[in-house]
């Protein structure tokens, strides 16, 4: 199974700029060993199960909690497909096959 998850999570009680806290979440994602892509509005991660994807969100919430954040907001989208893999790269390649190179 392949699960593509796009998520964002950030504290709502730490003022206008939350880059320091979000950076620590991204550090945790990077250290997880999962394939991921950081975008300006969130992070895309590919996992093998829904449970693994949601566990990553739970760890992200724990990172913010450890940083003293008392309230966080998260948005999550899941694309679940059995018998597939390497979909993060293949989705982009599929578009490029149709229209040529796109900005990454």
C-alpha positions as CSV (number, residue, x, y, z in Angstrom):
1,X,0.0,0.0,0.0
2,X,1.1,3.6,-0.6
3,X,-0.2,6.4,1.5
4,X,0.6,10.0,0.4
5,X,-0.1,12.4,3.2
6,X,0.1,16.2,2.8
7,X,0.0,17.9,6.2
8,X,0.7,21.1,8.0
9,X,0.9,21.7,11.7
10,X,1.8,24.8,13.5
11,X,1.3,26.4,16.9
12,X,-1.4,29.0,17.3
13,X,-0.2,30.4,20.6
14,X,3.3,31.5,19.8
15,X,2.9,34.8,18.0
16,X,2.9,35.8,14.4
17,X,6.1,34.0,13.3
18,X,6.3,30.2,14.0
19,X,9.2,29.3,11.8
20,X,11.3,28.1,14.7
21,X,8.7,25.7,15.8
22,X,7.8,24.4,12.4
23,X,11.5,23.9,11.6
24,X,11.7,21.5,14.6
25,X,8.7,19.5,13.2
26,X,10.5,19.3,9.8
27,X,13.7,18.1,11.5
28,X,11.6,15.3,13.0
29,X,10.1,14.4,9.6
30,X,13.6,14.4,8.1
31,X,15.0,12.2,10.8
32,X,12.1,9.8,10.5
33,X,13.7,8.3,7.3
34,X,10.4,8.6,5.4
35,X,10.4,10.0,1.9
36,X,9.1,13.6,2.1
37,X,8.9,16.9,0.2
38,X,8.7,20.2,1.9
39,X,6.4,22.8,0.2
40,X,5.7,26.4,1.2
41,X,2.3,25.4,2.6
42,X,3.0,21.9,4.0
43,X,4.9,18.7,3.8
44,X,4.1,15.6,1.7
45,X,5.2,12.3,3.1
46,X,4.9,8.8,1.6
47,X,4.3,5.9,4.0
48,X,3.2,2.3,3.7
49,X,0.2,2.5,6.0
50,X,-2.4,5.0,7.2
51,X,-1.3,4.2,10.8
52,X,2.3,5.1,10.0
53,X,1.2,8.4,8.4
54,X,-1.0,9.4,11.4
55,X,1.8,8.4,13.8
56,X,4.0,10.9,12.2
57,X,1.3,13.6,12.8
58,X,1.1,12.5,16.4
59,X,4.9,12.8,16.7
60,X,4.7,16.3,15.2
61,X,2.2,17.3,17.8
62,X,4.5,16.0,20.5
63,X,7.4,18.1,19.1
64,X,5.3,21.2,19.4
65,X,4.2,20.2,22.9
66,X,7.8,19.7,24.0
67,X,8.5,23.2,22.7
68,X,5.9,24.6,25.1
69,X,3.2,25.1,22.5
70,X,-0.2,24.8,24.2
71,X,-2.3,24.9,21.1
72,X,-1.7,23.7,17.5
73,X,-3.6,23.6,14.2
74,X,-3.2,20.8,11.7
75,X,-4.6,20.1,8.3
76,X,-4.2,16.6,6.8
77,X,-5.0,15.1,3.4
78,X,-4.5,11.4,2.6
79,X,-4.3,9.6,-0.8
80,X,-4.4,5.9,-0.1
81,X,-3.7,3.4,-2.9
82,X,-3.1,-0.3,-2.5
83,X,-0.4,-2.2,-4.4
84,X,1.6,1.0,-5.3
85,X,4.8,2.6,-4.3
86,X,7.1,5.5,-5.1
87,X,4.0,7.6,-6.0
88,X,5.4,10.9,-4.9
89,X,7.9,10.9,-7.7
90,X,5.7,9.1,-10.2
91,X,2.8,11.6,-9.9
92,X,5.1,14.4,-11.1
93,X,6.7,12.2,-13.8
94,X,3.2,11.4,-15.1
95,X,2.4,15.1,-15.5
96,X,5.8,15.8,-17.1
97,X,5.2,13.0,-19.6
98,X,2.1,14.8,-20.7
99,X,3.2,18.5,-20.7
100,X,7.0,18.5,-20.3
101,X,9.1,19.7,-17.4
102,X,7.4,21.4,-14.5
103,X,9.0,23.6,-11.8
104,X,9.7,21.6,-8.7
